[in-house]
Amino acid sequence: MTSQGQSLNSTLDDNCQVDFRGTLLTINSYLGDQDVEHLKFLCRDSITPKNLEKCGSALDIFEYLLAEEWLTEEDPFFLAELLYTIKQKVLLRHLRYTKEQVENWLPVRRKVSLFRNLLYELSEDISSENLKSMIFLLRESIPKVQMTSLSFLAYLEKQEKIDEDNLTLLEDLCKKIVPNLMRKIDKYKREKASQVRAPPVAKETESLHQGEKELFCHSDIKQLLGALPEVSWQDEHAQSNGDRATPVSLEMLGSSVDTLTSETSTKETAVYRMDRKHRGYCVVVNNHSFTSLSKRPGTNKDAECLRRVFQWLGFRVHIYVNVTKGHLEEVLQYFRTHPGHADGDCFVFCVLTHGKFGAVYSSDGNLIPIRQIMSHFTAQQCPALAHKPKLFFIQACQGEEIQPSVSIEADAVNPEHVPPSLQDSIPVEADFLLGLATVPGYVSFRHVEEGSWYIQSLYNHLKDLVPRQEDILSILTAVNDDVSRQVDKHGTKKQMPQPAFTLRKKVVFPVPQEELLL
């Protein structure tokens, strides 16, 4: 990038930062001393006690939250949650949230712990007379200083008399003085119990057909994955004896790379924002007929399923049929500069075509690197999509053609050597996901009437798992498991999808209000 370009980007970043801090300054002006004390209590798990003691205003709290990246311009939801909790809901508009949006997002994006929420809610319902009675019962262990209900509960927590797993003292006090508060404690226990769940894990799969072989050597793989230093790969290909699937890593090939399963570990991650004016655009390139390659019967079923499911998720879907190289470049340029991205949450690009390792075919027979397609939507090329998830799904073979049975076809071409320029698949920057129908070097299968194994599985799992508020990586793990278990009618041909990503947060689509009808 030129120094002039760097200067322009720096200026834009500075302006955005000033605008966001201006918003925080406005919010601060509406908050009183009591609000500040409430915020300090709710942030006890986010800001160290020593730093909280220094906070005399909401601005001081905001500064610490910004420093620790609990609060960012791209994702201000934590502040929205805090304002909602302290009943300053009218201020949500400054963060471009509504009360209803925050309520809908809290189950999956909550950062204030259930325990802290419980204490805050209890404090609001403990009257001054109730507080006096509680302090009277505990007089020997409570200092003789003026306390509010909130500072009283904070003191019990600080003295380790209560914690998220030990509410005995609090229950005794409530039963004796404010019995109706037991309902809140019981609710907390139920929610806490339901919150404990196992992380997604790689499931067992069966081995691929023994006649299939890789088309590339280890150095080729290193070249491909070497361009993805922050991308996680997962191969759920297990041995035929039923061993659990093991992650592919560059350590096996001479280096190391994170696995998809490590990204979806027990540590909770942030969630991409999904509350702008619209969900975003979904582009589907559907190549059925080619000038020099075989037709792809069944692909229209895939395109229709993608249209239905992404429209259901709130996307504005555009489908392009039998796209030549020139037409594809026009489509890419159009969406690269589309002004609508500014108000969108996400971007999806799907390609249904023939292909081979690292590339896909246009309808006029030109081989186009996947990386070239994706590079149009980097932060530099498409600033309006910066910090937003960009999801690419490719239904095309990535290697050797296998002779299909009558009803199953392979989306592959002859396995000639692929030029090095096609080895890199995904831009080396954050917020990308690439879902390949198959691992590099293998074919993917498509039923001539029912569509491809991969796209049909993706459609079904989006339909089933989005309402359960599963994130996209968990959904793709389920797709991996499903596709890996499918075989052709002779029981010899199998397939394993391959996701790669540089996502920094979870992609969780809001649950559509209407059911997706078959």
Disulfide bonds with the S-S distance in Angstrom:
none
